[in-house]
Amino acid sequence: MENNKRVILAKAGDWDMWIATVRIRASNLRVWNIVTPDAEEKPQRLVEPERPSTTAIHTARAGGNIEAVKSAMEIYNLDKEVYKIDLADFERQAKALSDLTTFLQDTISAHNITYLKNVEPHPWDILQALKKRLAPSDTAQKYEVIYAYRTMCKGPGNQNIETWLDEWDRVYTEALNIDLPEVKGNRPMEDFLMAVESKDPHFTSTYMMKLEDGEINDIYTLAERFRHRLRLKAIYQPNKSTTHTAFAAEATNPATASKLDASKSDTSKSEASKSKASYKGNKKDKPDCLCGWKHFYNECYYLNETIRPSSWSPNAETQARVDEAMKEPKVKKFVEISLQRSRDFQAKKSNDNDNNKAREAHPSFSAAVSHGSYSTGTKTSIYDSWILDSGSDTHLCNKSMENRYKQQRLAEPGDTVASGTQVLPIHSYGTIIVSAKGPNGNITIELLDVVYVPEYLTNLVSMHRFAAKGVYHDVRNSRLERDHITLCHIKEHGGHYLLEDNTTTSATTQSPTTQGTMKQSSSHAIVKTATPNQWHQVMAHASAEAISHLETSAEGVKIKDKESTVLKTNECEPCALSKAHRIVSRSSIKSDMSTKPFERITFDLMEFQPAYNRHKQVSHIACDFTDFNMVWTHTSKSDSRRILLDAVTNIKVRFNAQVIFIHTDNETSLDMEF
């Protein structure tokens, strides 16, 4: 477990954090002043102290002088005590240097050991050798910190907010260490507030005023207050209940939905109101309510009596504020209309649910299996195998694993797994041992908190749970790895990645009856009808003779307007281009070719349909010399200028290369600067 927490020096970007851990370890061993790489000269070698001599005592005894003997004995005893102290200090330093040398070797990646082949095994020599090759220059470090700080100022986006806050603290601390002008005065606090505005506009506006009034002067205090506000919002205004997904499935526990119902709180945002979702949906930002919280009127306990929990009691001050606002006729009418619309929506939704109740009681399960769908009773080829599932946040096993499965606790009533439109009950939770093929033979892996659903289609291993333990799926090399070390190999089967492959056993144990439960998705073959020219395009521009035999050679094909002929080669542009002997290239060939990486780059801006994050613009940069490509997505064309500037800076910092020529197609969004 200790090794997992160590910082490994693998590349130049790891130097700052790695040397900080070395400094802490050496300071604890009280040898940092000896091994610091900032010292230009190597420290003197440790010399073991010499044991005090007894010659003076023997000489005094030979002379017969008692006083001289006593005096020599006193001096010897004093020298002996000093010797013990010096010896202990020598042994401590020698052990500390030995332990530090071992620590350095354990925290250096294998390919960096090459730099230490001809280096004396002394911490100072090791640190000097690594510093020359991996320590970033002051200029490069400055550019890296500037780039990182500007990136943080853009806000967390879709990133986990806690991770983003930790990264902000780290980047800000590095900027302080190099005395970056961007973090002087109130500027970092203003940048922080603007970065988190999309997450909490109220927090930004409130603390902007406090910043102008001089009430806030510390960025760490500001960040901690934002964290505290996020924790409070998570407690009193949860967005949605926790779900478990598996194979596009989810497991839900209704017990968690009522945890906040019994709490006497001023908030009117609870799991009960959440289950009675607003007719306007959750995609729209919720407005300010009369009670002071952000939610729709139909979700407010003060305005909508039908959703109040039995144990809820109003806050006197808030109730008075709501009553005062409701005295305004326009406000009262607007609230009543909103509540009535909500009641109408809920009534319609209830009727729809009643109509679909019989269908939902026994839904079908559609698995990701080609050419058909299977009921939950079907034993497919993957029924006994363990599949790596990137869409699941919990491990799951079916009845095929009942002999291995060790139950720990029963599931709560109502615990279910939803797969597509089907809902399956969870039987219990427990542990199980899974077998996999390791680098040197078979290995076993124990999975904890496994959901047992006997009727499920297969057995799932959650990659989300594995990633939380630092284990990742290397698709290219078909393996599971941690810290670049292979743990086990993965087998691909039917579009699935199998951790434990039992497909051979499953296939041989299927009975004819079981195999017969597979139902074709359609009882009648689908017939497609098109003209000869349309079939010419569908069939990858096949020849006219091939199209004429299509009806007799393929099923589900019908040709209409058979009198019409397929376009000739010179009439069909794709056919003409593919069969042409000479093709005119329309690529813009440079008169001068690049002589080194990133000397010449090309920039192109493309537009697509808006994605889930509203990004519809794509900025593409390519290096003419190496064919290295970089792509960014963004919302508007105006972002392309900033992206191009950041890319040039990034190329200079990361690759130590200077962009000399930038080729564009007169893109207007880049302004006159380009």
N, C-alpha and C positions, 0 to 999 in steps of 0.2 A: 504494500500500500504506500510505503514511503517513496518508492521509485515513481509512482504515478504523479506525485506532487512535485517532483523535481523539475527544474527547468533544464532542458537539454540544449546544448550549444550545437546547433546544426548548420546555421547560416548566419550571415552578418546581421540580419535583423534580430537575432536572439541575443546579441552581445550585451546590450545594456541591462536586460533583465537577468542574464546569466551572471555577469560580473557583480551585480548587486547581491545575488545570493552567495557568491563566493566571498564578497566582503563581509557579509553578515556571519558566515561560517568561520572565516579567519579571525574576525574580531572576537567571536565567542571563544576561540582557541588562543586569543591574545598573541597572534603572530601577524596581523595585517600590516603593521609597520615594517615587518621584515620582508614580506612577499609582495607588497603592492607593486603593480606593473608601472606605476608612475615614477618609481625610483629608477634613475638611469644606470646606476651601478649596482651590481649584484652584492647582496649583503655578505658579510664575512661568514665563513663556514663555522659551525658550532664546534667548540673545542671542549672536550671533557676535562673538568677540573682535576688537578693532581692531588693525590692523597698527602696530607701533611707528614713531614719527616720526623723520626724519633732520634735523629743523630745527636741533637743538643742534649737530650736526656741521658743518653749513654755516655757522652763526654763528661757531663757533670758528675755522674755516678763514679766514673773512673778517677776523677780528681778527689773524691771523698768529701766534696763540699755539699752539705745537706741543703743549705739555703739556695745554692745554685740549682740543685735538683728540683726543689719546690718551684722555683721560678720557671724552669724549663717545662715542668709538667703543666703549669698554668697556661703558658703560651701554647703548648701543644693542644690542650683541651679547647682553648679558644679557636685555634686554627681548625680543629676537628669540627666544631660547630659551624664555622663558616663554610667548611668543605661540604658538610651535609646539605646546607642551604643551596650552595652553588650546584651540587650534584642533582638535587631535586629539580632545580630550575632548568638544568641541562636536559634531564630526562623528560620534563614536561614539554619543553620546546621541541625536542627530537620527536616525541610521540605526536605532538600537534602538527608538525610538518609532514610526518608520515601519513597521518589521518587526512590532512588536507590534500596531499598528493593523490591518495586513493579517491577522495571525493571528486577531484578534478577529472580523473580518468573515468569515473562512473557517470559524469554529466557531460561528456563530450561524445558527439556522434561518431560512428565508426570511421567515416571517411575523413574526419578531421584528425584522427590519430596519426595519419600520414605525416602531418606537420611536426610530430614529436619524435620521429625515428632517431634523429641525431641530437636530441636535446637531453641535457642532464636531468635526471628525475628529481628536480627541485622545484617547488611551486613557483618561485620567481622566474626560473627559466621557462617553465611551461606557459605561464601567463604572458611572458614577453613574446614567445613564439606565436601564440594564438592572437595576441593583440595586433601584431604586425599584419596578419592575414585576414582577420575577421572584424576588428574594431572599426566602425565607420568613421570617416573623417568628419570634422566639425561641420563642414559645408554640407555634406550629404545628409548628416543627421538633422541639420537645421531644415533642409528641404523636406525630409521625410516627416518631421514634426509639423511643419507648416501645412503640408498636404493632408496629414491626418486630422489636424485641427479644423481645416476648412471642410473636410468631409463630415466631421461631427457637427459643425454648425448647420448642416443641411437638415438635421433632425433625425429621429430614429426610423421614420418610415414604417415598414412592416417588420422591423427588427424587434426582438423582445426588449421591452423598455428597461428591465433590470440589467440586462447585458449591456445595453447602450449606455446606461448611467455609469456602470463600472468602467466601460471603455472611455467615457468622458473624463472621469477622475484620473485615469492613467495618462491620457493624452495631455490633459491640463497640467499634471505634475511634471511631465517631460518638458512641456513648454516653459514652465517656471525654471526648471533646472538649466535650460540654455538661455534664459533671460530673453524670451521671445517678446517682441513689442506688442503682438496681438493679445497678450494676456496682462497688459498693464492697466491699472485703474479699474473702472467699472465695465470696460469692454467685454471681458469674459462673462460677466453676469448678464449683460444685455444679450450676448450671443446665446447663452444658455436659455434664457427666457424665450427668445424668438424661436429657438430650435424645438422647444417643447410646446409651442403654442398650439400646434395641431392636435396634441394629446389633451391639453387642458387650457383653453383660452382664458378661462376665469383666473387661473393661477398666474398666467402671464400678465394680464392686465393689472391684477392686484399688486404683484410684486414689482412691476415696473414703476408704479406710483411710490411704493416703499423705497425703491432704489433711488428715485429722484429726490425723495425726502431724506435720504441718508440713513434710513433705518437698517439697510442691509449693506454690508461691506465685505462679506466673505463668501466666496463661491461654494465652498464645501458646506457651509450652513444652508445656503440656498438649495443645493442639490439634495441635502438630507431632508429638508422640509418638503421638497417635491416627492421624495420617496415616501415620506410619512403620509402625504395626501393620497398617494396612490394606494397605500395600504388601507386607509380609511374608506376610499371609494370601493375597493375590492370587498370590504366587509359589508358596507351599507348599501352599495349599489352594484351588486354582481350583475354582469351582463347576461350570462347564461350558465346553465348547469353543466357540470363536467360530464363528458361523454367519452366512451371508448369506441374506437373504430376498428373494424377488422374486415378486410376484403370488401371495402365500401360498406362496412357494417358498423354498428355502434352498440355499446352496452350502456344502459342507463340504470340508475338506482333512484327510485322515487323517494327513498328515505331522505336523501340529501335535499330534496326540493322543499322540505318543510322545516329545515333547521332554523330559519329566521322568523317563522310565523309567530312563535311564542314570545319573541323578544319585544319588550316595550321600547319602541324606538320612535324618534321623530320622523324617521324616513318613511316614505310611502312607496318606496321601491323594494319589492320583496319577491320571493319565489311564487307567491300566490298570484300577484299581479302579473308576473312574468308568464304564468301559464295562461292567463287571460290576455293574450297579446293584443295590442292595439290594432284597430282595423287599418291604420295607416302603415303598419309593418314596422320592421326594425331597421330598414335601410336608411331611413331619414334621421337626421340628427334631432334629438328630442328637445322640445322647447322648454323654457322656464315656466314652471307651474306657479300658481298663486301661493303655494305653501313654501316656495323658495327652492325646491328641488327641480331637477331636470327630468321630466317625464310627461306623458300625455295625461289629459284630465281624467280619462277613464281608468288610469293606473294609480290615481291619488286616493289615499284612504280618507282624506278630508272631504273630497268632493263626491266620491263614488262609494256609497255605503255597502253595496253588494259584495265588494271584494275585501272588506275589513275582516281580519282574523278575529276570532272570539276573544283572544287575550290582549288585543290592541287597545291602547288608551291614548287619546290625543294629547299633544303638548299645548298647554293653555295659551302661550304666547303665539304659537303658530296658528291655532284655531281662531284666535282673535284677529290675526292678520287676514286669514281667509274670509272670515265673516265680514270684515270691513270692506274687502274687495268685492264681495258678492252683493253689496248694497248698490253698486253701480249697475243700472239696468242693462246696459250694453254687455258688460262683462257676464252678468248672470245669464242673459239670453245665449251668449256664445257658448258658455259652459254647458247649458242644458241641451243645446243642439249637438254639441260634441258627444255628450253622454248618450243621447238618443241614437246617434249614428253608431256608436259602439254597441249598444244593445241590439240594434237591428243586425249588425254584422255578426254578433255572437249567435243570434237566433238562426241566421242563415247557415252559419258554420255548424251549428248543432244539428240542423236538418240534414246537411250534407253528410255529417258523420253517421247519422242514423241510417241513411240510405246505403252507405258503404260498410256498415257494421258487419253484415254477413260475409262480404268479400274479404274484409280485413281479418276476420276470425281465422281463416285458413289460407293465408297468402302463399304464393309460390316463390321459390328461391332461384334466382338466375345467377349462376356462377360464371366466372370468366373462362368458359370452356367452349371451344368452337363446335359448330354444326349441331346445336341442340341445347336443350335445357334439361336439368336434372332435378328431381324432387329430392327432399332431404333424406329420404330413405335409400337413395341410390348410392351404391359403393362405386365411386369413380376410381380411375387409376391413381389418383393422389389421395385417396381416402386415408391410407395408413401412413402417409409421408408427412414430413414437417416442412412447411413452406416459409421462406423469408418474406414477410409482408411489410412493405414500407408504409402502407395506409393504416396499419393497426397500432394502437397504443397499449395493447395488452396481449399477453400470450393466451392461446386458446387451444384446447384439445377436445377430441370427440370420443365416441365409445370405443374406438379401436385401441385407445391407450388406457383402458380401465384397469389393466393388470399392472401397469407402471405407476399410474396416478395415485398420489398420496393425499387424501383429503385432509384439510386443516380446519375449514369451517364451512357451514352450509350457507347458501345464498339467502339474502333477505327476500321475503315475498315481493314479487313484482320486479326483481332483477332480471333483465332480459338482454338479449343480443339481437339487434335489428340488422338484417342483411337485405339490402334493397327494400322491398315492400314486406318482407317477412320478419316476424318477431319470434324469437326462440327463447325459452326460459333458461336461465343459468341455474345449474344444479348446485354447484359448490365452487370453492376456491381451494387451491392446494399447490403442491409442488410436483415436479416430474423430472426424470432423467432422460436426456436426449442424446443419441449417439451420432457422432460425426467423424469424418475422415480427417485426421490431423496430418501434419507433415511427416510424422514418423509412425503412422499407424492410427488405429481407431482411438478416439477420445470420447469422454462423456461430459456433458454440460448439464448442470442443474438449473432449471427454470423455476423461479419463485412467483407466487401469487398468480397462478395459472387459472384461467376461467374454464370450467368443465361444462361443455354443452354437448351431450351425447348425440344429438341429431345433426350436428354441424357437418358440412361437406368435407372438411379436411382439418389438419392441425396447423396452427399459425404460430410463428415466432415473430414478435414485434421488433422491427428494426429501430423503432423509437426507443424502446426500453434498452436495447443493446447500445445505441448511440449514447444514452445517458451514462453508460458504464465505460465509454471510450472505445467501444468495439464497432467497427464500420465495415460495410460491404464493399469490397473492391471488385466492381463488375468486370473490369478489364482482365483481371487475373483470376476471376472466379474463386474468391476466397473471402474469409472473414479475417480482419487484421486489427491489431491494436499496437500503436506506436511503431507502425511499419513492420511488425512481426506477424507472420502468418500463424493464425490459431487453428483454422481448419479450412478444408476445401468445400466449394459449393458446386452442385450439379444442376445444369439447366434441363428442364423437362417440360415440354408443351407450353413454353412461354412463362414458366414459373421457375424460381430459384429454390432448390431443395437443400435444406440443411441435413436432413436424414432422408435418404432415398429408400423407400419401400415400394416403389412402383411395380417392380417385377412380381412381388408377393401379392399386391393388390390385384394386378391384372389376372393372375392365375386363380385367385380365389373367387372371382366373380362367377356367380351361377347364371345359367341362361335366363332364369326368371329375373334376376337382378338386372342383367344387361338389357332385358326387354323393357325395362321401365323407362328407358330413354325415349323421349318423345320428340319428333321432328317439330321445329318451330312452326311449320305450316303443313297442312294435310294435302295441299295441292301445289304442284310445281308452278313457279311464277314464270310467265312467258312475257318477254320483252319484244315489242314491235317497233321497228324503225326503218327508215329508208336506207338504200344501199350506201349513200354518202355518209349517213350517220353511223352505220356499222363500220364503214371505212375508218372513221375517226376513233370509234370505240375500240376497235381491234388493232390499234397501233398502226393505222394507215396501211392495212393489208391490201394486196393487189385485188383487182376486179375479179380475177379468176377464183381467188380464195373466198371472196365474199359470196360468189355464186354458189359455192358448196357449203356455206355456213349452216343453212337450215338442216341439211342432211347429216352434218358432222357434229352438231352441238345441240344440246337440249335447251329448251326455253328461249329459242331464237325464232323470230318470225320477221320476214322481210316484206314490206309493203312497197308499192310503186316499183315493182320489179322491172318495169319498162325503162325506168331512169337508169342512167349509167353512172359508174363511179368516175369522179374527176380524174382527168389525166395527170401525169406527173407534173407537167408544167403549169397546170391549173391549181394544184394544191401546194401551198407555200411550204409546209413542213416536208413534203415529199421532195419538192424541188431542191430545198436546201440540203437535205440528207443525201441526195443522190448527185449533187453537183460536183463536177471535177475541180472547179475553182470557186472558192468562196471569198468574197471581199470581207476582210476583217475591219470592223468598225471600232476596235479598241484603240485607245489613244496611246500610241507608242512614243516613249520619251526619246528625244534626240540624244540625251546623255543618260547613260545607265548609272545606277547607284554603285558606289565603290565600297560602301560600308553600311552596317545596319542603321536604319532610321534616318539616313541622309535625305532620302526622298520618301514622303508618305502621301497617300491619296486619301481624300475625305469625301464621303458620300452621305447624303441625307435621304432616307426613304420613309414613306408613310404607309401605315397599315390600318386595319380596323382596330378600334380601341380595345385594349386588353382588360383583364379584371381590375388592374390598378390604374386604369384610364390612360396608360401609356399607349401612344399611337405613332410616335416618331422613333426612328432607329438611326443613330449616328454610327457610321462604319469607318474605321481607319485601318489602312493596310500599309505595311512596309514593302517597298518595291524590291529591296535586296533579299529579305528573308521570307517574304510572304506571310509574315506574322500579322494576325488580324485581331482587332479590338472592337467590341460592339457595346453600345450603351442604348438603353431605351429611356424615353422621356415623354412628357406630355405635350410640349409645344416646341415649335421650331426655334424660338428665341433661346432655348437652352443649349443649342448646338454650339454657339460661340464659347460659352463657358466650358462645355465638355471638351472642345478642341484645345483650349488653353490648358485645361487640367491634364489632358493627354500629353501635350508637349512637355509640361513640367514633370509628369510621371515618368516619361521616357528618359528625361535627363537624370532623375533621381534613381530610378530602378536599374536602368541599363547603361548609365553613364554615357549616353549618346546625345548628340546635338542634332535637332531637326533643321535642315538647311532649306529644303524645298517642300512646299505643301501644294499638291495638285487638287483643285476642286473644279466643279462644273458651273462656276459663277453663281454659287449659292448665295442668295440675297440675305439670308438670315445671319450670315457671318459679318454683316456690316462692312463699312469701308476699311476696317482694320486688316482685312484679308484680301 
